[in-house]
Amino acid sequence: MIQPSAPPADLSAELRLREYLALVREMSLQRRPAELLNSYRSRARFVVNYEHAVSFSRRNVRDGAVKITRSTRWAELIDPWAEPDRIPTIESPLVLRLMTAGVPVRFDSSEIPADDAVSEHISGMAYYAGVPIFYSGEPLYMLIAMREHEPFTADELATLTLTANLVGTATAQLMLSRELELAYAALDREVRIVGEIQRDLLPQKLPEIPGVTVATHYETSASAGGDYYDFFPRPDGTWGIMIADVSGHGPPAAVVMAMMHAILHAPHYCAAGGCGPAGVLRLLNERLYETMQLRNFVTAFYGVLDPRTRTIHYAMAGHDPPRVVRAPDRRVEGMPMTDGLPLAIISEPELAEQTIELRPGDRVLLYTDGITETFNRGGSIYGLERLDESLRQCACGAQGIVDRVLADIRSFAEGLPPRDDRTLVAIAFE
């Protein structure tokens, strides 16, 4: 049998207070309903002295029946949340009548019908106290305490009613907290799967372009994000290069990113040839505007790199201009801006094109604003000036640029996790 230790016969107010403090302190440490109830039961007799107690529930039980969720007479304690199949269900008119009445009651052994199924679980004592325990305003639970030598007083009945319901409410909150933990864990698993699928949509290998090396970095602020980059070989030997940033974070942004990937990789889509950078962005805007209905917007850069002429012909839709590091003095400049609102804001945006000429030794860095909008613990922002300074100090190739910028922003952030997705595409001309 599972019994709490009996209180001393000379239980003083000072000792009771000390036991109460130990009880509430121990209960505050518990994170599971069964552990909370165990803590309470271990010192329950310092609140109201009884020899045995049985708990009942009519929640999610067939009509006319109740479950016995806990009993100090059990040889082994059963966790009703972890082992619901081991919890006995009985038909007890007495318990149902007491429970549905919704009021505390005192009774003695003569009032327990011998043919009521509950008798074998609570018989053998002389005096009983039954208190309803409420859930969402309904008496769905009941505690029956029992002892042999003296009836329960009205004060004891009141105290038992209050404490049983307070503990019941705390237990319900822990149950809800546990359910939320499980739900969040399931949601997190799903988000991680979304992130894994999203990463699978990104280029699995870097393009091999004569006279050019490429390096990339992709990092989400959550398990899934809205940054996107891609490469498109074109029939004339040129390469389409895309970098984009969907507003927001997490699965909604990842879904838009997947939509962009599907649109750009559709058969005969002009990203792989057939129209210029502005045309690619216009067609992408048309599809996104029809679908997204102003829920998100997308900043984007699309350029066509020609390795033979060392030029990039490009258009921008509200995206930060790529940085260009000029050889041999490592002067840093931004690609000239082109007009263009972010995608999916208006149906027919004005998009202009520009061409930039590169020389051997020049470097180009495409990035999303999660790079420049990195914050440190003092609330300062990394910014464009720091990015340019990091590029100036790096006499290295494409991968060296990526490594240098990442090291710099992580040092600046002082260990803070990213608030936004971070993407880098570095291009080095031999």
Beta strands, then each sheet from edge to edge (+ up, - down):
strand 1: 52-57
strand 2: 66-71
strand 3: 89-90
strand 4: 105-108
strand 5: 127-135
strand 6: 138-147
strand 7: 212-219
strand 8: 227-233
strand 9: 239-246
strand 10: 298-306
strand 11: 311-317
strand 12: 323-326
strand 13: 331-334
strand 14: 354-357
strand 15: 363-367
strand 16: 422-429
sheet 1: 3+ 2- 1+ 6- 5+ 4-
sheet 2: 7+ 16- 15+ 12- 13+
sheet 3: 8+ 9- 10+ 11- 14+
end
